[in-house]
Amino acid sequence: MKITFTKSFALLLFSIAIMVGCSKTTSKSNMEKITSNTWKFVGYGYDDDADYSLSTTENDLLTCEKDDIITFYADSTGADAEGPVKCGTTTVYNFHWDISKDGSKFTWNLYGGTQTYTLKTLNDSELLFYRDELVSGVTRKYVYKFAR
């Protein structure tokens, strides 16, 4: 009886080890992360202390933009839909966007010309990208930050 228990116990441990060792963890792609839900502006502006957190004096977000809903679609288009507080007569601003294959660059053309940014954070709850700009001989980080 003791031999049977030992063999059964060893077989059970071996089976568990196989199941745990072969379990597959899947992580979302950048495309899935950015398109799986809508986003809201947290802020944008020059991050003068380079902490990637826009203080009140650094944040250029307008009151009328705080309730906008930003949607990134899988076909690399998107929409910035104004909420109840409007900035102007246009209620939806369409744009194109892209993430580089290596996930390091984010490109979009909202509000004018196309700009390429360094993608710092993209997860299920935060999107943050920035670009370095030379302003009056000083390099400053211009940051865009979104949340869900």
N, C-alpha and C positions, 0 to 999 in steps of 0.2 A: 504494500500500500504506500509506503514512504517513497519508493522509487517512482511510482505512478504520479504521485503528487509533485515530485521534483521535476519530472519530465513535463508534466502539464504546466507547472509554474514557469519553467524555462521556455516552453513553447509560447505561453502567454506573453512573457517579457519580450521574446523575439518578435512576435506579431505586433506588439505595441511599438517597438523600436522601428520596425519596417514602416508602419503607418505614419509615425511622426517624422521619420526621415524622408519619406516620400511626399509629405504634404506640400502642396504648392501654394505659395503665397503670391498673390497677384497685386501689383500696384497699378494705380491708374496712370494712364499716359497724360502728358501735358494737355493734349486735346480734350480728354475726358474731364480733367480737372477744371479747365477754363469754361467748357461748354455745358457742364452738368447742371448749372443753376445760374440765376441772374446775380448781378453784382451791384453794389452801391459805392459811390465815391466816398472815401474817407478824407481824401485831400490830394492836393497837388501844389507844388511850389518849390522854391529853392530851399534845400535842406542845408543851411549854412553851418550847422554843427555836425553834419555828416553822420547822424545817428539813425537815419532812415525813419524817423518819427517826426512828423511835421508839427511843430509847436504852433500856437495860435498866431504868432507873428510871421511864421513861415508859410502858413497854409493860405493859398489863394482861392480856395473853394468858395464859390458864390452861394449865397443863401438859396437862390433859385436852383442850384445844382444838387443840393443835399438830398432831395427826394427823387432824383433821376434813377431810372432802372437801366443798367447797362447789360446787354445781352451779347455774348459771343457765340456765333453759330459755327457749326462744323465745316461749312464751306468757306471759312475765312472771311465772312462778312459779319457785321454786327450792327447793333442799334443802341443809341442813347435816347431813351424815351423820357421826356420830361414828365415829372410828377405834377401834382396840383399847382405848385408854385412855378410859374413859367418865367424863363429868361427872355423870351421873345415870341414871335409868331410861329416859328417852326416848333412842332411838338416832338418830332423824331429826327435825330441826326444819324444817318447811315455812315458806316465806315468799313474799311478793310483792315485786316490784321493778320499777323503770321508769327509763329514761333520757329526759330531756327531748329534744324534737325538735332543739334547737340543740346538744345534747350537753354542756351545762354543769351539769346537775343530775342527781343520782342519788337515787332514793327507794326505801326498802325498809322492811319491818316485821319483821325478825328480832328475836326476844326482846322482843316487846311492841309498843308503839305505832309508828306510821309516822313516819319521820324523813326529811327531805330534806337532802341534802349537796351540796356543790360537788364536781364530778368534776374531779380534778386530772390523773390519769393513767389511760389505758386503752389498752393495747397488747397484743401477743400474750403478754407475759410478766409484766405488772404491772397491777394495778388499785389505785388509791388515791383515796379521797374523804374529805372532811372537812366539819365544820361549826364555825362559831364559836359558842361558848357563853359567856355571862356568868356567871362563878363568883366570888362574893364581891366583886363590883364590878370584876373583871378579865376581859377577853375572852381566852379560851383556845381553841386549836384541838383538836377531838376528831377523831382520824384513824383510819381503817380502812385497812389495807394487806394486799393479797393477792399471791400469786405463783403461777406454774405450775411 
